[in-house]
Amino acid sequence: MSKHVYLAALVLAFCASGFAQKNELALVAGGKFTPSVGGTTNQTTFSKTFAFEANYAAELADVGAAALYLEFPFVAAPASSKLTTNNLTAVSGYSSFFFTPSLRLKAIPKAAFSPWISAGAGISHFNPDSTTVGGGSSILKGNTKSAVQLGVGTDIHPPLLPLAFRAEIRDLYTGIPNLNTVGIKVRHNLFVGGGVVLRF
């Protein structure tokens, strides 16, 4: 009897894997990397910081060789990214959040490896620290800016499972955040991470 139950479970799992999963829920963890800005005499660098992404996606079309998704990536870097700069009035660091609804085009979505590209736009929010690089206090409030997202990645689909593994990199290009100085014109925010995708 147990053999029949096991065989039935395998058949059901195989059949379920044959149906196209129309939705995805991804959880990705990694880091946010901000390229340095400025010249050699007034360069500002930013520390790497932990970041994560929660992403819901709905399939819009599937033509076999490619599938188009509407996705809603929310990327958060809740820890402060510290500044190294000779501008002593700048805030000492800031946390950041990004929400950029996007279209994602996935190649060969039913294959074991499915590369994809993504593009969209939305908003970003920056929360500055309460201290400056020079050690003073800052009363600067959080500020919200526009954001454009460009991403590439790949999904790895294990057989017979409604799960995938994802590796990705996204460039979150934003309006210049207010860091208590007009001299630091940071725009690029790179998110690099890996995680799991639940397909249903």
C-alpha positions, 0 to 999 in steps of 0.5 A: 500500500505504501508503494502505491501511495508513494507512486501516486504522490510522484505522479501528482507532483509530476502533473503539478509541475506540468502546469504553468505557475502564474505567480511568483513570490521571491525573497532575496538577500544580499548587499547594496553597493554604492559607487563612489562619487566626486573627484580625486580631491573631494571623493565620497565613498559609501560602505557596503550594507546588508539589503534584502528584496521581497518581490511578487510577480504575475505572469502576463504572457507565455509564448514558450521561448519567453514569458513576460511578468509584471513584478513589484520588487521592494528592496530595503537596506535598513542598516546605515551606509556610512559615508567617507568624505572630507565634507564634514557637514554631510550626514554620517550615513543613511538607510534606503528603500526602493519600490519599483514596479517593473516588467520582467522578460524571462527566457525559456521559463520552463528550462532548468536555467532561465535568464531574465531582464527587468526594467521599471520605475518607482520611488526611493526613500532615504533616511539620513543619520542624526549625526554629521561626518564632522561629529555634529548633530543633524535634524535632516528628515527623510526624503523621497526621490524617483527611481528607475530600476534595471536588473538581470538575473537567472532562475534555477528550477529544480525538477518536481518542485514549485520552487526556484533559486534566484541570483540577480543584480539590480541597478536602482538609479534615483534622484539625488538624495539630500545628505545635508550637502549639495556636493554629493551627487549619488544616484546609482545603488547596486543590489546584488543578491540570491534567494528563493522563489515560490511559484504558484 
